[in-house]
Amino acid sequence: MFPEVKEFAFDTPAWNLRTNSFYSKLGYKEIKRDKEFVFYSKNRTLE
């Protein structure tokens, strides 16, 4: 799915601890945090 995409980036509410833990376990890295949101990014390794 989406073979041309090199990076996935998104945000999720900072108060939602379950989703933040879930995305970290999937290998997403926290790139920024503010009062309301945590921003994540993950580079895709192309084969």
N, C-alpha and C positions, 0 to 999 in steps of 0.2 A: 504494500500500500504506500503510495506517495514516494516512489523510488528517487525522484529528483530532490527531495528535501534533505538538507544537510544538517539542519538544526531544528529542534523543537523547543519552543519557548512559550510560557504561559504564566498566569498568576492564579493564586488561590487565596481565600480569606485567611488571615493570620490566626484568627480565633479557632479555626477548624483543625485541631491537632491530628485527627485521624487522617485527613487527606495529606497533610504535610508529612506525616510519617510514611504513608503509602508511597508518595512520590519519591522520597529519599531512598526507600528500599528498592525502587525501580531504577535507581541510578541517576535520577535528576539531581542537579546541583543547584543549591540556593545561590542566586546571583545578586539579589537585592531584597531588602525588607523595609517596609515602612509601617506606619501605625495600623493600616488596614489590610495590607496584602503582603504575601511572600511571592517573589518572582523566581521561577525555575527555568533551567535550560539544560538540554542534553544534546550533545553532538552525536550524529549518526555515523557509525563506521560503515563505509561502503565496501562491499566485497568485490 
